[in-house]
């Protein structure tokens, strides 16, 4: 795990997220989700700098389309957001679970 993923994983395991249960590195079809909660069908992806070139953007779009076809919603957060605004990221994840 990257440092940002480790920080987020600690937050996702927090008791306040119950009844939502997240797993990390979840296989979904041909892809692996950084984090997924099967109950609310939510995937959380932590995007670092490598996700912002044209090839990576296209790959992520295909991947997100596949995950949506499987009934999952995809929430993308940046490593910077995780490391500088964890409370905001946590709140966004909780809101997405409840939606």
N, CA, C and O atoms as a GROMACS GRO file, in nm:
protein
  396
    1UNK      N    1   0.085  -0.119   0.000
    1UNK     CA    2   0.000   0.000   0.000
    1UNK      C    3   0.088   0.124   0.000
    1UNK      O    4   0.197   0.126   0.058
    2UNK      N    5   0.038   0.225  -0.067
    2UNK     CA    6   0.105   0.355  -0.062
    2UNK      C    7   0.079   0.417   0.075
    2UNK      O    8  -0.012   0.373   0.146
    3UNK      N    9   0.156   0.518   0.114
    3UNK     CA   10   0.129   0.584   0.243
    3UNK      C   11  -0.014   0.637   0.253
    3UNK      O   12  -0.077   0.625   0.358
    4UNK      N   13  -0.066   0.695   0.145
    4UNK     CA   14  -0.204   0.746   0.148
    4UNK      C   15  -0.304   0.633   0.163
    4UNK      O   16  -0.402   0.647   0.237
    5UNK      N   17  -0.281   0.522   0.095
    5UNK     CA   18  -0.371   0.408   0.108
    5UNK      C   19  -0.368   0.353   0.251
    5UNK      O   20  -0.472   0.313   0.304
    6UNK      N   21  -0.252   0.351   0.313
    6UNK     CA   22  -0.241   0.303   0.451
    6UNK      C   23  -0.319   0.393   0.546
    6UNK      O   24  -0.387   0.345   0.637
    7UNK      N   25  -0.310   0.523   0.526
    7UNK     CA   26  -0.384   0.618   0.609
    7UNK      C   27  -0.534   0.596   0.590
    7UNK      O   28  -0.609   0.591   0.688
    8UNK      N   29  -0.578   0.584   0.465
    8UNK     CA   30  -0.720   0.566   0.439
    8UNK      C   31  -0.769   0.432   0.492
    8UNK      O   32  -0.880   0.423   0.545
    9UNK      N   33  -0.689   0.328   0.479
    9UNK     CA   34  -0.728   0.197   0.529
    9UNK      C   35  -0.754   0.203   0.680
    9UNK      O   36  -0.849   0.142   0.729
   10UNK      N   37  -0.671   0.274   0.752
   10UNK     CA   38  -0.691   0.289   0.897
   10UNK      C   39  -0.825   0.358   0.923
   10UNK      O   40  -0.899   0.318   1.013
   11UNK      N   41  -0.856   0.461   0.845
   11UNK     CA   42  -0.983   0.532   0.863
   11UNK      C   43  -1.102   0.444   0.827
   11UNK      O   44  -1.205   0.447   0.895
   12UNK      N   45  -1.090   0.366   0.721
   12UNK     CA   46  -1.202   0.282   0.677
   12UNK      C   47  -1.233   0.170   0.776
   12UNK      O   48  -1.345   0.119   0.778
   13UNK      N   49  -1.137   0.134   0.855
   13UNK     CA   50  -1.159   0.028   0.954
   13UNK      C   51  -1.220   0.083   1.082
   13UNK      O   52  -1.249   0.006   1.174
   14UNK      N   53  -1.241   0.212   1.090
   14UNK     CA   54  -1.292   0.278   1.209
   14UNK      C   55  -1.436   0.237   1.239
   14UNK      O   56  -1.514   0.211   1.147
   15UNK      N   57  -1.469   0.230   1.362
   15UNK     CA   58  -1.600   0.185   1.407
   15UNK      C   59  -1.715   0.271   1.355
   15UNK      O   60  -1.826   0.219   1.339
   16UNK      N   61  -1.693   0.398   1.328
   16UNK     CA   62  -1.801   0.487   1.285
   16UNK      C   63  -1.859   0.447   1.150
   16UNK      O   64  -1.969   0.490   1.116
   17UNK      N   65  -1.790   0.368   1.073
   17UNK     CA   66  -1.840   0.327   0.943
   17UNK      C   67  -1.934   0.208   0.950
   17UNK      O   68  -1.992   0.169   0.848
   18UNK      N   69  -1.950   0.149   1.066
   18UNK     CA   70  -2.043   0.036   1.077
   18UNK      C   71  -2.181   0.086   1.044
   18UNK      O   72  -2.218   0.195   1.089
   19UNK      N   73  -2.259   0.015   0.968
   19UNK     CA   74  -2.249  -0.125   0.933
   19UNK      C   75  -2.172  -0.152   0.804
   19UNK      O   76  -2.173  -0.265   0.754
   20UNK      N   77  -2.106  -0.051   0.749
   20UNK     CA   78  -2.035  -0.069   0.622
   20UNK      C   79  -1.901  -0.134   0.649
   20UNK      O   80  -1.826  -0.094   0.737
   21UNK      N   81  -1.872  -0.236   0.570
   21UNK     CA   82  -1.748  -0.311   0.588
   21UNK      C   83  -1.666  -0.301   0.460
   21UNK      O   84  -1.707  -0.345   0.353
   22UNK      N   85  -1.548  -0.241   0.473
   22UNK     CA   86  -1.459  -0.226   0.358
   22UNK      C   87  -1.351  -0.333   0.360
   22UNK      O   88  -1.305  -0.376   0.465
   23UNK      N   89  -1.314  -0.374   0.241
   23UNK     CA   90  -1.200  -0.463   0.221
   23UNK      C   91  -1.102  -0.389   0.131
   23UNK      O   92  -1.140  -0.297   0.058
   24UNK      N   93  -0.977  -0.430   0.136
   24UNK     CA   94  -0.877  -0.366   0.049
   24UNK      C   95  -0.827  -0.464  -0.056
   24UNK      O   96  -0.829  -0.586  -0.035
   25UNK      N   97  -0.784  -0.409  -0.168
   25UNK     CA   98  -0.735  -0.488  -0.281
   25UNK      C   99  -0.834  -0.598  -0.318
   25UNK      O  100  -0.802  -0.717  -0.317
   26UNK      N  101  -0.955  -0.555  -0.350
   26UNK     CA  102  -1.066  -0.647  -0.376
   26UNK      C  103  -1.070  -0.681  -0.526
   26UNK      O  104  -1.078  -0.591  -0.609
   27UNK      N  105  -1.063  -0.810  -0.560
   27UNK     CA  106  -1.076  -0.846  -0.701
   27UNK      C  107  -1.221  -0.831  -0.747
   27UNK      O  108  -1.313  -0.886  -0.687
   28UNK      N  109  -1.238  -0.757  -0.856
   28UNK     CA  110  -1.369  -0.738  -0.917
   28UNK      C  111  -1.350  -0.758  -1.067
   28UNK      O  112  -1.301  -0.669  -1.136
   29UNK      N  113  -1.388  -0.873  -1.114
   29UNK     CA  114  -1.364  -0.906  -1.255
   29UNK      C  115  -1.214  -0.906  -1.281
   29UNK      O  116  -1.138  -0.965  -1.204
   30UNK      N  117  -1.171  -0.841  -1.389
   30UNK     CA  118  -1.028  -0.840  -1.421
   30UNK      C  119  -0.949  -0.733  -1.346
   30UNK      O  120  -0.830  -0.715  -1.370
   31UNK      N  121  -1.014  -0.662  -1.255
   31UNK     CA  122  -0.952  -0.548  -1.186
   31UNK      C  123  -0.943  -0.572  -1.036
   31UNK      O  124  -1.006  -0.662  -0.981
   32UNK      N  125  -0.861  -0.490  -0.971
   32UNK     CA  126  -0.854  -0.487  -0.826
   32UNK      C  127  -0.892  -0.347  -0.780
   32UNK      O  128  -0.836  -0.248  -0.828
   33UNK      N  129  -0.987  -0.340  -0.687
   33UNK     CA  130  -1.025  -0.211  -0.629
   33UNK      C  131  -0.936  -0.184  -0.509
   33UNK      O  132  -0.906  -0.275  -0.432
   34UNK      N  133  -0.893  -0.058  -0.494
   34UNK     CA  134  -0.816  -0.024  -0.375
   34UNK      C  135  -0.895  -0.063  -0.250
   34UNK      O  136  -0.843  -0.130  -0.161
   35UNK      N  137  -1.021  -0.018  -0.245
   35UNK     CA  138  -1.109  -0.049  -0.133
   35UNK      C  139  -1.250  -0.068  -0.186
   35UNK      O  140  -1.292   0.002  -0.278
   36UNK      N  141  -1.323  -0.163  -0.130
   36UNK     CA  142  -1.461  -0.184  -0.172
   36UNK      C  143  -1.546  -0.226  -0.053
   36UNK      O  144  -1.502  -0.298   0.036
   37UNK      N  145  -1.670  -0.178  -0.055
   37UNK     CA  146  -1.771  -0.220   0.041
   37UNK      C  147  -1.882  -0.283  -0.042
   37UNK      O  148  -1.947  -0.215  -0.122
   38UNK      N  149  -1.904  -0.412  -0.023
   38UNK     CA  150  -2.001  -0.484  -0.106
   38UNK      C  151  -2.145  -0.447  -0.072
   38UNK      O  152  -2.230  -0.446  -0.161
   39UNK      N  153  -2.174  -0.417   0.054
   39UNK     CA  154  -2.311  -0.381   0.092
   39UNK      C  155  -2.363  -0.261   0.014
   39UNK      O  156  -2.463  -0.273  -0.056
   40UNK      N  157  -2.297  -0.146   0.026
   40UNK     CA  158  -2.342  -0.029  -0.050
   40UNK      C  159  -2.290  -0.027  -0.193
   40UNK      O  160  -2.318   0.066  -0.269
   41UNK      N  161  -2.215  -0.131  -0.230
   41UNK     CA  162  -2.158  -0.142  -0.365
   41UNK      C  163  -2.079  -0.016  -0.401
   41UNK      O  164  -2.105   0.050  -0.502
   42UNK      N  165  -1.982   0.014  -0.316
   42UNK     CA  166  -1.898   0.132  -0.334
   42UNK      C  167  -1.752   0.091  -0.346
   42UNK      O  168  -1.701   0.013  -0.265
   43UNK      N  169  -1.686   0.145  -0.446
   43UNK     CA  170  -1.542   0.128  -0.464
   43UNK      C  171  -1.477   0.263  -0.439
   43UNK      O  172  -1.522   0.366  -0.490
   44UNK      N  173  -1.372   0.263  -0.359
   44UNK     CA  174  -1.295   0.386  -0.334
   44UNK      C  175  -1.156   0.365  -0.392
   44UNK      O  176  -1.086   0.270  -0.356
   45UNK      N  177  -1.117   0.454  -0.480
   45UNK     CA  178  -0.986   0.449  -0.543
   45UNK      C  179  -0.904   0.569  -0.499
   45UNK      O  180  -0.952   0.682  -0.499
   46UNK      N  181  -0.780   0.544  -0.460
   46UNK     CA  182  -0.686   0.649  -0.422
   46UNK      C  183  -0.593   0.672  -0.540
   46UNK      O  184  -0.514   0.586  -0.576
   47UNK      N  185  -0.605   0.789  -0.600
   47UNK     CA  186  -0.530   0.820  -0.721
   47UNK      C  187  -0.409   0.909  -0.692
   47UNK      O  188  -0.422   1.020  -0.641
   48UNK      N  189  -0.292   0.855  -0.725
   48UNK     CA  190  -0.169   0.932  -0.717
   48UNK      C  191  -0.138   0.996  -0.851
   48UNK      O  192  -0.222   0.994  -0.942
   49UNK      N  193  -0.021   1.053  -0.865
   49UNK     CA  194   0.018   1.124  -0.984
   49UNK      C  195   0.014   1.042  -1.112
   49UNK      O  196  -0.007   1.098  -1.220
   50UNK      N  197   0.032   0.914  -1.102
   50UNK     CA  198   0.034   0.829  -1.222
   50UNK      C  199  -0.104   0.816  -1.287
   50UNK      O  200  -0.114   0.763  -1.398
   51UNK      N  201  -0.208   0.862  -1.221
   51UNK     CA  202  -0.344   0.849  -1.275
   51UNK      C  203  -0.385   0.966  -1.363
   51UNK      O  204  -0.499   0.970  -1.411
   52UNK      N  205  -0.296   1.061  -1.385
   52UNK     CA  206  -0.339   1.184  -1.451
   52UNK      C  207  -0.281   1.205  -1.590
   52UNK      O  208  -0.294   1.314  -1.645
   53UNK      N  209  -0.216   1.104  -1.648
   53UNK     CA  210  -0.176   1.118  -1.788
   53UNK      C  211  -0.285   1.058  -1.876
   53UNK      O  212  -0.373   0.988  -1.826
   54UNK      N  213  -0.279   1.084  -2.005
   54UNK     CA  214  -0.388   1.044  -2.096
   54UNK      C  215  -0.415   0.894  -2.094
   54UNK      O  216  -0.531   0.852  -2.092
   55UNK      N  217  -0.310   0.813  -2.096
   55UNK     CA  218  -0.328   0.668  -2.097
   55UNK      C  219  -0.394   0.620  -1.969
   55UNK      O  220  -0.483   0.534  -1.973
   56UNK      N  221  -0.353   0.674  -1.856
   56UNK     CA  222  -0.411   0.632  -1.728
   56UNK      C  223  -0.555   0.678  -1.715
   56UNK      O  224  -0.638   0.606  -1.660
   57UNK      N  225  -0.586   0.796  -1.765
   57UNK     CA  226  -0.723   0.846  -1.762
   57UNK      C  227  -0.813   0.755  -1.844
   57UNK      O  228  -0.924   0.722  -1.802
   58UNK      N  229  -0.767   0.714  -1.961
   58UNK     CA  230  -0.845   0.624  -2.047
   58UNK      C  231  -0.864   0.488  -1.979
   58UNK      O  232  -0.973   0.432  -1.982
   59UNK      N  233  -0.758   0.435  -1.918
   59UNK     CA  234  -0.766   0.306  -1.849
   59UNK      C  235  -0.866   0.315  -1.734
   59UNK      O  236  -0.951   0.227  -1.718
   60UNK      N  237  -0.856   0.421  -1.654
   60UNK     CA  238  -0.946   0.437  -1.540
   60UNK      C  239  -1.091   0.450  -1.587
   60UNK      O  240  -1.182   0.401  -1.520
   61UNK      N  241  -1.114   0.516  -1.701
   61UNK     CA  242  -1.250   0.529  -1.754
   61UNK      C  243  -1.307   0.392  -1.792
   61UNK      O  244  -1.424   0.364  -1.764
   62UNK      N  245  -1.226   0.308  -1.856
   62UNK     CA  246  -1.271   0.172  -1.891
   62UNK      C  247  -1.299   0.092  -1.765
   62UNK      O  248  -1.399   0.020  -1.756
   63UNK      N  249  -1.210   0.103  -1.670
   63UNK     CA  250  -1.223   0.029  -1.544
   63UNK      C  251  -1.349   0.072  -1.469
   63UNK      O  252  -1.425  -0.011  -1.420
   64UNK      N  253  -1.370   0.204  -1.460
   64UNK     CA  254  -1.489   0.256  -1.391
   64UNK      C  255  -1.616   0.210  -1.461
   64UNK      O  256  -1.715   0.177  -1.395
   65UNK      N  257  -1.614   0.208  -1.595
   65UNK     CA  258  -1.731   0.162  -1.670
   65UNK      C  259  -1.761   0.016  -1.637
   65UNK      O  260  -1.877  -0.022  -1.620
   66UNK      N  261  -1.657  -0.066  -1.629
   66UNK     CA  262  -1.678  -0.207  -1.593
   66UNK      C  263  -1.737  -0.217  -1.453
   66UNK      O  264  -1.834  -0.290  -1.431
   67UNK      N  265  -1.680  -0.144  -1.357
   67UNK     CA  266  -1.728  -0.151  -1.219
   67UNK      C  267  -1.873  -0.105  -1.210
   67UNK      O  268  -1.953  -0.164  -1.138
   68UNK      N  269  -1.907   0.002  -1.283
   68UNK     CA  270  -2.047   0.047  -1.285
   68UNK      C  271  -2.137  -0.060  -1.346
   68UNK      O  272  -2.251  -0.078  -1.301
   69UNK      N  273  -2.089  -0.131  -1.447
   69UNK     CA  274  -2.170  -0.236  -1.509
   69UNK      C  275  -2.197  -0.350  -1.411
   69UNK      O  276  -2.291  -0.428  -1.429
   70UNK      N  277  -2.115  -0.360  -1.308
   70UNK     CA  278  -2.133  -0.461  -1.204
   70UNK      C  279  -2.214  -0.409  -1.086
   70UNK      O  280  -2.232  -0.478  -0.986
   71UNK      N  281  -2.264  -0.284  -1.099
   71UNK     CA  282  -2.348  -0.225  -0.996
   71UNK      C  283  -2.275  -0.143  -0.892
   71UNK      O  284  -2.336  -0.096  -0.796
   72UNK      N  285  -2.145  -0.123  -0.909
   72UNK     CA  286  -2.067  -0.046  -0.812
   72UNK      C  287  -2.062   0.101  -0.850
   72UNK      O  288  -2.062   0.137  -0.968
   73UNK      N  289  -2.059   0.186  -0.749
   73UNK     CA  290  -2.028   0.327  -0.768
   73UNK      C  291  -1.880   0.342  -0.738
   73UNK      O  292  -1.826   0.273  -0.651
   74UNK      N  293  -1.814   0.433  -0.807
   74UNK     CA  294  -1.671   0.453  -0.788
   74UNK      C  295  -1.648   0.594  -0.736
   74UNK      O  296  -1.691   0.692  -0.796
   75UNK      N  297  -1.581   0.602  -0.623
   75UNK     CA  298  -1.543   0.730  -0.565
   75UNK      C  299  -1.391   0.740  -0.575
   75UNK      O  300  -1.320   0.658  -0.517
   76UNK      N  301  -1.344   0.839  -0.648
   76UNK     CA  302  -1.200   0.859  -0.662
   76UNK      C  303  -1.157   0.976  -0.575
   76UNK      O  304  -1.217   1.083  -0.577
   77UNK      N  305  -1.052   0.952  -0.497
   77UNK     CA  306  -0.993   1.056  -0.415
   77UNK      C  307  -0.844   1.062  -0.447
   77UNK      O  308  -0.785   0.962  -0.488
   78UNK      N  309  -0.785   1.177  -0.429
   78UNK     CA  310  -0.642   1.189  -0.458
   78UNK      C  311  -0.560   1.159  -0.333
   78UNK      O  312  -0.608   1.170  -0.220
   79UNK      N  313  -0.437   1.121  -0.355
   79UNK     CA  314  -0.348   1.098  -0.241
   79UNK      C  315  -0.334   1.226  -0.160
   79UNK      O  316  -0.327   1.223  -0.037
   80UNK      N  317  -0.330   1.339  -0.230
   80UNK     CA  318  -0.318   1.467  -0.160
   80UNK      C  319  -0.437   1.490  -0.067
   80UNK      O  320  -0.420   1.531   0.047
   81UNK      N  321  -0.559   1.463  -0.117
   81UNK     CA  322  -0.677   1.479  -0.032
   81UNK      C  323  -0.671   1.388   0.090
   81UNK      O  324  -0.704   1.431   0.201
   82UNK      N  325  -0.629   1.264   0.071
   82UNK     CA  326  -0.620   1.172   0.184
   82UNK      C  327  -0.521   1.224   0.287
   82UNK      O  328  -0.547   1.218   0.408
   83UNK      N  329  -0.408   1.274   0.241
   83UNK     CA  330  -0.302   1.317   0.334
   83UNK      C  331  -0.325   1.455   0.394
   83UNK      O  332  -0.270   1.486   0.499
   84UNK      N  333  -0.407   1.539   0.329
   84UNK     CA  334  -0.426   1.675   0.381
   84UNK      C  335  -0.569   1.704   0.426
   84UNK      O  336  -0.592   1.802   0.497
   85UNK      N  337  -0.664   1.620   0.388
   85UNK     CA  338  -0.804   1.644   0.423
   85UNK      C  339  -0.875   1.511   0.450
   85UNK      O  340  -0.979   1.482   0.391
   86UNK      N  341  -0.819   1.432   0.538
   86UNK     CA  342  -0.874   1.300   0.566
   86UNK      C  343  -1.018   1.308   0.616
   86UNK      O  344  -1.100   1.225   0.580
   87UNK      N  345  -1.048   1.407   0.698
   87UNK     CA  346  -1.186   1.420   0.748
   87UNK      C  347  -1.284   1.442   0.633
   87UNK      O  348  -1.393   1.386   0.634
   88UNK      N  349  -1.246   1.522   0.536
   88UNK     CA  350  -1.331   1.546   0.420
   88UNK      C  351  -1.349   1.421   0.336
   88UNK      O  352  -1.459   1.392   0.288
   89UNK      N  353  -1.240   1.347   0.317
   89UNK     CA  354  -1.247   1.220   0.241
   89UNK      C  355  -1.336   1.122   0.314
   89UNK      O  356  -1.421   1.056   0.253
   90UNK      N  357  -1.317   1.111   0.442
   90UNK     CA  358  -1.398   1.021   0.525
   90UNK      C  359  -1.545   1.056   0.516
   90UNK      O  360  -1.630   0.968   0.501
   91UNK      N  361  -1.576   1.186   0.524
   91UNK     CA  362  -1.715   1.231   0.514
   91UNK      C  363  -1.775   1.199   0.377
   91UNK      O  364  -1.891   1.160   0.368
   92UNK      N  365  -1.696   1.216   0.271
   92UNK     CA  366  -1.743   1.184   0.136
   92UNK      C  367  -1.772   1.035   0.123
   92UNK      O  368  -1.871   0.997   0.061
   93UNK      N  369  -1.686   0.952   0.179
   93UNK     CA  370  -1.707   0.807   0.174
   93UNK      C  371  -1.832   0.769   0.251
   93UNK      O  372  -1.913   0.690   0.203
   94UNK      N  373  -1.848   0.823   0.368
   94UNK     CA  374  -1.967   0.794   0.449
   94UNK      C  375  -2.094   0.838   0.377
   94UNK      O  376  -2.195   0.767   0.378
   95UNK      N  377  -2.090   0.956   0.316
   95UNK     CA  378  -2.207   1.005   0.242
   95UNK      C  379  -2.237   0.914   0.123
   95UNK      O  380  -2.354   0.886   0.094
   96UNK      N  381  -2.133   0.868   0.053
   96UNK     CA  382  -2.152   0.778  -0.061
   96UNK      C  383  -2.210   0.645  -0.016
   96UNK      O  384  -2.292   0.586  -0.086
   97UNK      N  385  -2.170   0.596   0.100
   97UNK     CA  386  -2.226   0.471   0.152
   97UNK      C  387  -2.374   0.487   0.184
   97UNK      O  388  -2.453   0.395   0.162
   98UNK      N  389  -2.411   0.601   0.233
   98UNK     CA  390  -2.550   0.625   0.274
   98UNK      C  391  -2.641   0.661   0.158
   98UNK      O  392  -2.763   0.656   0.171
   99UNK      N  393  -2.582   0.698   0.045
   99UNK     CA  394  -2.663   0.742  -0.071
   99UNK      C  395  -2.737   0.626  -0.134
   99UNK      O  396  -2.810   0.645  -0.232
   0.00000   0.00000   0.00000
